Amino acid sequence: MLTVVPGDGSGHEGGKDRSSLIDEIVREGARRMLAEALQAEVDAYIAAHAAERDENGRRLVVRNGYHQPREVLTSAGAVEVTVPRVNDKRTDPGTGERRRFSSAILAPWCRKTPKITEVLPLLYLHGLSSGDFVPALGHFLGSSAGLSPAVITRLTETWRAEQRAFAARDLSGVDYVYLWADGIHVNVRLEEHKLCLLVMIGVRADGRKELIALADGYRESAESWADLLRDCARRGMRAPILAVGDGALGFWNALREVFPQAREGRCWFHKTANVLAALPKSAHPGAKKALAEIWGAEDKPHALAAVKAFGTAYGVKFPKAAAKITDDAEELLAFFDYPCEHWVHLRTTNPIVILSFHVSQGCDLRRPVVDSVADGTLAA
């Protein structure tokens, strides 16, 4: 998973955050209260079905240990939660499937509270659009106490200074072997509904992913992407070996202008969605299987054969869907020309999807974001 890594090690001491005692007390209190609430919810569920037993007299609904711990982002900070597990052996008479206990407090997929979900867009909207952080921070903290104009001004200036330093940093000392590019749409009420965050993530020769650039612009605009790439080139960035992105991006025209020597690769996640959109739903299961035969092939010759088979199977009835694969076959199969241990990373722009998740979690993206792509050094 992507992690935020401070460039100078500030804010850390001995590998631990320099958190104040009161923050630790609040988080520990929140963790304990949440644990007790989840335990009480499970106990009530088991008690409600205590009378239901099998033919041997054993209860059908019992405790079954705990799920793996996970962190949940709350207004009190990140809290580690261990959810009790329930073994419900009952079956639904209508469907015949096993019944499952689902917590009303904490859903299985939940990684942040609804309050955080509401506040993060407000932080973006108020902080970047109007410069007024008080309303958003007030919702986040539960009170506006201590958020005087002077405090907000200092915070805003600090954040802006860090963002300017990140956007102006020297890129001449790093070689990016691969590059992912995409636009993240932040679901807030902007006047320009097509405006989004232009994101570029690169992977170094040692296998680490790093956030290269983050700027607002228009996802389909070649000029927006060209401005971003030209700025990176002015700061010393050299052309990557391979760039991966959505086929509809204006990014490609910009890449050909600024870094014409870079090869182009297409994202299979986006391409699959585009193909399925051109097919009736009844054809989706077969098409998904046929597409998986292409990107999951053991080598490029087998992938080319699968592309030809896809064109034959769907070209007559659904020529538009087939053309989306056959016309872009060279770019879609570009990842096969690189080490096989890298294929899983080069088939899609998933690193940016993960980064989008971190945006929703409120990560500080003014600092480098790194992760390991593969064991060992990337073969250039």
C-alpha positions as CSV (number, residue, x, y, z in Angstrom):
1,M,0.0,0.0,0.0
2,L,1.2,3.5,-0.7
3,T,2.6,5.4,2.3
4,V,3.5,9.0,2.9
5,V,7.2,9.4,3.5
6,P,8.4,12.8,4.8
7,G,11.5,13.9,2.9
8,D,13.5,15.1,5.9
9,G,12.2,12.8,8.6
10,S,10.5,15.7,10.5
11,G,7.7,14.8,12.8
12,H,9.3,11.4,13.7
13,E,11.4,10.3,16.5
14,G,12.6,6.8,16.9
15,G,10.1,5.6,14.2
16,K,7.1,7.0,16.1
17,D,5.0,10.1,15.6
18,R,5.5,12.9,18.1
19,S,1.9,12.9,19.3
20,S,0.8,14.8,22.3
21,L,-0.4,12.9,25.4
22,I,-3.9,14.3,25.1
23,D,-4.1,13.0,21.5
24,E,-3.1,9.6,22.6
25,I,-5.6,9.7,25.5
26,V,-8.4,10.7,23.1
27,R,-7.6,8.0,20.6
28,E,-7.3,5.3,23.2
29,G,-10.6,6.4,24.7
30,A,-12.2,6.3,21.2
31,R,-10.7,2.9,20.6
32,R,-12.1,1.4,23.9
33,M,-15.5,2.9,23.4
34,L,-15.8,1.6,19.9
35,A,-14.6,-1.9,21.0
36,E,-17.2,-2.0,23.8
37,A,-19.9,-0.9,21.4
38,L,-19.0,-3.5,18.8
39,Q,-18.9,-6.2,21.6
40,A,-22.3,-5.1,22.9
41,E,-23.7,-5.3,19.4
42,V,-22.4,-8.8,18.9
43,D,-23.6,-10.0,22.3
44,A,-27.1,-8.6,21.6
45,Y,-27.2,-10.4,18.2
46,I,-26.2,-13.7,19.7
47,A,-28.7,-13.3,22.6
48,A,-31.5,-12.6,20.2
49,H,-30.9,-15.9,18.4
50,A,-29.9,-18.0,21.5
51,A,-33.1,-20.1,21.2
52,E,-32.2,-21.3,17.6
53,R,-30.4,-24.6,17.7
54,D,-29.6,-27.5,15.4
55,E,-30.8,-31.1,15.7
56,N,-28.1,-31.8,18.3
57,G,-29.1,-28.9,20.5
58,R,-26.2,-26.7,19.6
59,R,-26.6,-23.0,19.1
60,L,-26.7,-21.8,15.5
61,V,-25.3,-18.4,16.3
62,V,-22.2,-18.2,18.4
63,R,-19.0,-16.1,18.8
64,N,-16.0,-17.0,16.6
65,G,-13.0,-15.0,17.6
66,Y,-12.1,-11.7,16.0
67,H,-11.4,-10.3,12.5
68,Q,-8.0,-9.0,11.7
69,P,-7.3,-5.5,13.2
70,R,-7.8,-2.6,10.8
71,E,-7.4,1.2,11.1
72,V,-10.5,3.5,10.8
73,L,-10.0,7.2,10.3
74,T,-12.2,9.1,12.8
75,S,-12.4,12.7,13.9
76,A,-10.3,11.6,16.9
77,G,-7.6,10.3,14.5
78,A,-6.7,6.9,13.2
79,V,-8.1,4.2,15.5
80,E,-7.2,0.5,15.4
81,V,-10.3,-1.6,15.6
82,T,-10.6,-5.4,16.2
83,V,-14.2,-6.5,15.3
84,P,-15.7,-9.5,17.0
85,R,-16.6,-12.3,14.5
86,V,-19.9,-14.2,14.5
87,N,-20.5,-17.7,13.3
88,D,-24.0,-17.8,12.0
89,K,-24.9,-21.3,10.8
90,R,-28.5,-20.4,9.9
91,T,-29.6,-20.4,6.2
92,D,-32.0,-18.1,4.4
93,P,-35.0,-20.2,3.4
94,G,-35.6,-18.0,0.4
95,T,-32.1,-18.2,-1.2
96,G,-30.6,-21.2,0.7
97,E,-27.5,-19.1,1.5
98,R,-25.8,-18.7,4.9
99,R,-26.9,-15.8,6.9
100,R,-24.2,-13.3,7.8
101,F,-23.9,-10.9,10.7
102,S,-23.3,-7.3,9.5
103,S,-22.4,-4.7,12.1
104,A,-24.6,-1.6,12.0
105,I,-21.8,0.3,13.7
106,L,-18.8,-0.6,11.4
107,A,-19.4,-2.0,8.0
108,P,-16.8,-4.5,6.7
109,W,-15.5,-2.1,4.0
110,C,-15.4,1.0,6.3
111,R,-12.1,2.7,6.5
112,K,-13.3,6.1,7.6
113,T,-16.3,7.5,9.4
114,P,-19.0,9.3,7.4
115,K,-18.1,12.6,9.2
116,I,-14.6,12.3,7.7
117,T,-16.1,11.6,4.3
118,E,-18.1,14.8,4.5
119,V,-15.3,17.0,5.8
120,L,-12.5,16.1,3.4
121,P,-14.3,17.6,0.4
122,L,-15.1,20.6,2.5
123,L,-11.4,20.9,3.3
124,Y,-10.6,20.9,-0.4
125,L,-13.5,23.3,-1.3
126,H,-12.9,25.8,1.5
127,G,-9.2,25.5,1.8
128,L,-8.2,25.6,-1.9
129,S,-11.1,27.5,-3.4
130,S,-12.0,30.1,-0.8
131,G,-9.0,29.9,1.6
132,D,-11.4,29.6,4.6
133,F,-10.5,26.5,6.6
134,V,-12.6,27.4,9.7
135,P,-15.9,25.8,8.6
136,A,-14.3,22.5,7.5
137,L,-11.9,22.2,10.5
138,G,-14.8,23.1,12.8
139,H,-16.8,20.2,11.5
140,F,-13.7,17.9,11.6
141,L,-12.8,18.8,15.2
142,G,-16.4,19.2,16.5
143,S,-15.7,22.8,17.5
144,S,-14.2,26.0,16.1
145,A,-12.5,26.8,19.4
146,G,-8.9,27.7,18.9
147,L,-9.3,28.3,15.1
148,S,-8.8,32.0,15.1
149,P,-8.0,33.8,11.8
150,A,-4.4,34.1,12.9
151,V,-4.1,30.3,13.5
152,I,-5.8,29.5,10.1
153,T,-3.5,32.0,8.4
154,R,-0.4,30.4,9.8
155,L,-1.6,26.9,8.9
156,T,-2.6,28.0,5.4
157,E,0.8,29.6,4.8
158,T,2.6,26.6,6.1
159,W,0.7,24.3,3.8
160,R,1.1,26.5,0.8
161,A,4.9,26.8,1.4
162,E,5.1,23.0,1.6
163,Q,3.1,22.6,-1.6
164,R,5.3,25.2,-3.4
165,A,8.4,23.4,-2.3
166,F,7.1,20.1,-3.5
167,A,6.0,21.5,-6.9
168,A,9.4,23.2,-7.4
169,R,11.7,20.4,-6.3
170,D,14.6,19.2,-8.5
171,L,13.8,16.1,-10.6
172,S,17.2,15.8,-12.3
173,G,18.6,13.3,-9.8
174,V,15.9,10.6,-10.3
175,D,15.3,8.4,-13.3
176,Y,11.7,7.2,-13.6
177,V,11.6,3.9,-15.5
178,Y,7.8,3.7,-15.7
179,L,5.1,6.4,-15.5
180,W,1.4,6.2,-14.7
181,A,-0.9,9.2,-15.5
182,D,-4.6,9.7,-14.8
183,G,-7.1,12.3,-13.5
184,I,-8.7,12.1,-10.1
185,H,-12.2,13.6,-9.9
186,V,-12.8,15.0,-6.4
187,N,-16.6,14.9,-5.9
188,V,-17.1,18.5,-4.8
189,R,-19.3,21.2,-6.2
190,L,-16.8,23.0,-8.4
191,E,-17.9,25.5,-11.0
192,E,-15.9,23.6,-13.6
193,H,-17.4,20.1,-13.4
194,K,-14.6,18.6,-15.6
195,L,-11.9,20.0,-13.4
196,C,-9.8,17.3,-11.7
197,L,-6.4,16.6,-10.2
198,L,-3.8,15.6,-12.8
199,V,-1.7,12.9,-11.2
200,M,1.6,11.4,-12.3
201,I,3.3,8.6,-10.4
202,G,6.7,7.2,-11.4
203,V,8.7,4.2,-10.4
204,R,12.4,4.5,-9.8
205,A,15.0,2.0,-11.0
206,D,15.2,0.6,-7.5
207,G,11.5,-0.4,-7.6
208,R,9.9,2.4,-5.5
209,K,6.8,4.3,-6.7
210,E,6.8,8.0,-6.1
211,L,4.3,10.8,-6.6
212,I,5.9,13.0,-9.3
213,A,3.3,15.7,-9.8
214,L,-0.2,16.7,-8.6
215,A,-1.9,19.7,-10.2
216,D,-5.4,20.8,-11.1
217,G,-6.4,20.8,-14.7
218,Y,-8.7,19.2,-17.3
219,R,-8.4,15.4,-17.6
220,E,-8.9,15.4,-21.4
221,S,-7.0,18.6,-22.1
222,A,-3.7,18.0,-23.9
223,E,-2.6,21.6,-22.9
224,S,-3.2,20.9,-19.2
225,W,-1.1,17.8,-19.4
226,A,1.6,19.5,-21.6
227,D,1.9,22.3,-19.0
228,L,2.5,19.7,-16.3
229,L,5.0,17.7,-18.3
230,R,6.9,20.8,-19.5
231,D,7.2,21.9,-15.9
232,C,8.6,18.5,-14.9
233,A,11.0,18.6,-17.9
234,R,12.2,22.1,-16.8
235,R,13.0,20.7,-13.4
236,G,15.2,18.0,-14.9
237,M,12.8,15.1,-15.3
238,R,13.9,12.7,-18.1
239,A,11.7,10.6,-20.3
240,P,10.4,7.3,-18.8
241,I,10.7,4.1,-20.8
242,L,7.0,3.4,-20.6
243,A,4.0,5.5,-19.7
244,V,0.6,3.9,-18.8
245,G,-2.7,5.7,-18.9
246,D,-6.3,5.8,-20.2
247,G,-6.6,5.8,-23.9
248,A,-8.9,8.9,-24.0
249,L,-6.5,11.2,-22.1
250,G,-5.1,14.3,-23.7
251,F,-2.0,13.1,-21.9
252,W,-0.8,11.2,-25.0
253,N,-0.6,14.3,-27.2
254,A,1.3,16.0,-24.5
255,L,3.6,13.1,-23.9
256,R,4.5,12.9,-27.6
257,E,5.4,16.6,-27.6
258,V,7.5,16.7,-24.4
259,F,8.8,13.1,-24.2
260,P,8.5,11.6,-27.7
261,Q,10.9,8.8,-26.9
262,A,8.6,7.3,-24.2
263,R,6.6,4.2,-25.2
264,E,2.8,4.2,-24.6
265,G,0.8,1.6,-22.7
266,R,-2.9,1.5,-22.1
267,C,-4.7,0.7,-18.9
268,W,-6.6,-2.6,-19.0
269,F,-9.0,-1.5,-16.2
270,H,-10.2,1.5,-18.3
271,K,-10.1,-0.5,-21.5
272,T,-12.3,-3.3,-20.1
273,A,-14.9,-0.8,-18.9
274,N,-14.9,0.8,-22.4
275,V,-15.4,-2.5,-24.1
276,L,-18.2,-3.7,-21.8
277,A,-19.9,-0.3,-22.3
278,A,-20.1,-1.1,-26.1
279,L,-21.6,-4.6,-25.5
280,P,-25.0,-5.7,-24.3
281,K,-25.1,-7.0,-20.7
282,S,-25.8,-10.5,-21.9
283,A,-22.4,-10.6,-23.6
284,H,-20.4,-9.3,-20.6
285,P,-19.5,-12.7,-19.0
286,G,-18.1,-14.1,-22.2
287,A,-16.3,-10.8,-23.1
288,K,-14.7,-10.6,-19.6
289,K,-13.3,-14.1,-20.0
290,A,-12.0,-13.3,-23.5
291,L,-10.3,-10.1,-22.3
292,A,-8.7,-12.0,-19.4
293,E,-7.3,-14.4,-22.0
294,I,-5.5,-11.5,-23.6
295,W,-4.0,-9.6,-20.6
296,G,-3.5,-12.8,-18.6
297,A,-1.7,-14.6,-21.5
298,E,1.7,-16.3,-20.7
299,D,3.5,-14.2,-23.3
300,K,3.0,-11.7,-26.1
301,P,2.5,-14.3,-29.0
302,H,-0.3,-15.9,-27.0
303,A,-1.8,-12.5,-26.2
304,L,-1.8,-11.5,-29.9
305,A,-3.5,-14.8,-30.7
306,A,-6.1,-14.0,-28.1
307,V,-6.6,-10.5,-29.6
308,K,-7.2,-12.0,-33.0
309,A,-9.7,-14.5,-31.4
310,F,-11.5,-11.6,-29.7
311,G,-11.8,-9.7,-33.0
312,T,-13.2,-12.8,-34.7
313,A,-15.7,-13.6,-32.0
314,Y,-17.1,-10.0,-31.5
315,G,-16.1,-8.1,-34.7
316,V,-19.2,-9.0,-36.8
317,K,-21.9,-8.3,-34.2
318,F,-20.1,-5.7,-32.1
319,P,-17.5,-4.0,-34.3
320,K,-17.1,-1.0,-32.0
321,A,-16.3,-3.2,-29.0
322,A,-13.9,-5.3,-31.0
323,A,-12.1,-2.2,-32.5
324,K,-11.4,-0.9,-29.0
325,I,-9.1,-3.9,-28.6
326,T,-7.7,-4.6,-32.1
327,D,-7.0,-0.9,-32.8
328,D,-5.0,-0.4,-29.6
329,A,-3.4,-3.9,-29.5
330,E,0.2,-2.5,-29.6
331,E,-0.3,-0.2,-26.7
332,L,-2.4,-2.7,-24.7
333,L,0.3,-5.4,-25.0
334,A,3.3,-3.1,-24.5
335,F,3.8,-4.4,-20.9
336,F,4.7,-7.8,-22.3
337,D,8.0,-6.3,-23.5
338,Y,9.2,-5.7,-20.0
339,P,10.1,-8.1,-17.1
340,C,7.3,-10.5,-16.3
341,E,7.4,-9.6,-12.6
342,H,6.4,-6.1,-13.6
343,W,3.4,-7.0,-15.7
344,V,0.9,-6.9,-12.9
345,H,1.9,-3.2,-12.3
346,L,2.1,-2.1,-15.9
347,R,-1.3,-3.5,-17.0
348,T,-3.3,-0.8,-15.2
349,T,-3.0,2.6,-13.6
350,N,-3.9,1.0,-10.2
351,P,-1.1,3.0,-8.4
352,I,-3.2,6.1,-9.1
353,V,-6.4,4.3,-8.0
354,I,-4.7,3.6,-4.7
355,L,-3.5,7.2,-4.5
356,S,-7.1,8.3,-5.1
357,F,-8.0,6.3,-2.0
358,H,-5.3,8.1,0.0
359,V,-6.8,11.4,-1.2
360,S,-10.1,10.3,0.3
361,Q,-8.3,9.4,3.5
362,G,-6.8,12.9,3.8
363,C,-3.1,12.0,3.2
364,D,-0.7,14.9,2.8
365,L,0.2,14.5,-0.9
366,R,2.7,17.4,-0.9
367,R,5.3,14.8,0.2
368,P,6.7,11.9,-1.8
369,V,4.6,8.7,-1.9
370,V,6.6,5.6,-2.3
371,D,6.0,1.8,-2.4
372,S,7.9,-1.3,-3.7
373,V,6.9,-2.4,-7.1
374,A,8.9,-5.7,-7.2
375,D,11.6,-7.5,-5.3
376,G,15.0,-6.5,-6.5
377,T,16.0,-3.8,-9.0
378,L,13.9,-3.0,-12.0
379,A,15.5,-4.0,-15.3
380,A,15.8,-0.9,-17.5
